Amino acid sequence: HPPAGVAVTSMVFDKKTHPAVSYYDAHPADLKYARHTGVEWQRQVLATRGAVGLYTRIWMDRNDRPTILYYNRTRNLLLESRQSTTGVWSTQTIHQTGGRYIAATVRAPAANDHDPDVLFSWYDSIDRKLVLQSRFAT
């Protein structure tokens, strides 16, 4: 039974050049993650409470673990999910009044000893402004 509507909204490649995507599945309105192993696709549902993942951006850390920014329309939140070394996902709220129209750019580190710097933007629906934020590697 094919999905009613899927939008692949963000894609990245790992160090082995295998693709990984974060995407919104319109029915049942979930945020999903898929990664190709070189042989097959592995898929996971990351968030299921309401319209989540309409806007999403993904990047990899130095150990090929994904981080995904995404918007929860039902709760009007910008959230960040990170995958741990054991494969478990943790999620934190980045902002409570918006998150639509996420855009992100990643600057790979000069040396492979830290995570990439990330600059991202999103729309704050209460203040009605575009917000720029950064995650600088340590």
C-alpha positions in Angstrom: 0.0 0.0 0.0 1.9 3.1 -1.2 2.0 6.2 1.1 -0.5 9.0 0.4 2.3 11.6 0.1 5.9 11.6 1.0 8.2 14.6 0.6 12.0 13.9 0.8 13.0 17.2 2.2 16.6 16.8 3.3 19.4 14.5 2.2 23.1 14.0 3.2 25.8 11.5 2.4 27.9 9.6 5.0 31.6 9.1 4.7 31.0 6.0 2.5 28.8 8.1 0.2 25.6 6.3 1.3 22.6 8.6 1.3 20.5 9.4 4.4 17.2 11.3 4.3 14.8 12.9 6.7 11.3 13.3 5.3 7.7 14.0 6.1 5.2 11.2 5.5 1.9 13.0 4.9 -0.1 9.9 6.0 0.0 9.6 9.0 1.9 13.0 9.3 5.2 11.6 10.7 8.8 12.5 10.5 10.8 9.6 9.2 14.5 8.8 8.6 16.0 6.4 6.1 19.6 5.5 5.5 21.1 3.3 2.8 23.6 0.7 4.0 25.1 0.1 0.6 22.7 -2.9 0.2 19.3 -1.8 1.5 17.4 1.0 3.0 16.9 1.1 6.8 13.9 3.2 7.9 12.8 4.6 11.2 9.8 6.7 12.4 11.3 9.5 14.6 8.2 11.6 15.5 4.5 10.8 15.3 2.5 13.4 17.3 0.7 15.5 14.8 2.1 17.2 11.7 5.8 16.8 12.4 8.6 17.0 9.8 6.9 19.4 7.3 10.3 21.2 7.3 13.4 19.3 8.1 17.2 19.5 7.6 19.8 16.7 8.2 23.5 16.6 8.7 26.1 14.1 9.9 28.6 14.5 12.7 32.2 13.4 12.5 31.2 9.8 13.3 28.4 9.6 10.7 25.7 10.0 13.3 22.7 12.1 12.0 21.3 15.3 13.5 17.9 16.4 12.3 16.2 19.7 12.8 12.4 19.6 12.2 9.2 21.6 12.7 6.3 20.3 14.7 3.3 22.2 13.3 0.8 21.0 15.9 2.9 22.4 18.8 4.6 25.2 16.8 8.1 23.9 17.9 11.5 23.7 16.3 13.1 20.4 17.5 16.5 18.8 17.1 17.0 15.0 17.2 20.4 13.4 17.4 21.3 9.7 17.1 23.7 8.4 19.7 26.6 5.9 19.2 24.1 3.1 20.2 21.6 4.2 17.6 19.1 5.7 20.1 17.6 9.1 19.2 17.3 12.0 21.7 15.2 15.1 21.0 15.4 18.6 22.4 13.3 21.7 21.8 15.3 24.5 20.1 12.5 27.1 20.0 8.9 27.2 21.1 7.3 29.7 18.7 8.1 28.5 15.2 10.3 26.5 13.0 8.9 26.7 9.5 11.1 27.2 6.5 14.2 25.6 8.0 17.4 26.1 6.0 20.8 24.9 7.0 24.3 25.0 5.8 27.2 22.8 7.1 30.9 23.7 7.1 32.9 20.6 7.3 35.8 20.9 9.8 39.3 21.4 8.4 40.6 18.5 10.4 38.4 15.4 11.1 38.7 15.8 14.9 35.4 17.6 15.6 31.9 18.0 14.4 31.0 20.4 11.6 29.8 23.9 12.2 26.2 24.4 11.3 24.4 27.7 10.5 20.6 27.4 10.2 17.6 29.7 9.9 13.9 29.3 10.6 10.8 31.5 10.8 9.5 32.7 14.3 5.8 32.9 13.8 5.1 35.0 17.0 7.7 37.7 16.3 7.3 37.3 12.5 10.9 37.3 11.7 13.6 35.0 10.3 16.0 33.8 12.9 19.6 32.7 12.3 21.3 30.3 14.7 24.5 28.4 14.8 26.0 25.3 16.2 29.8 25.7 16.3 31.9 22.7 16.8 34.0 22.5 19.9 
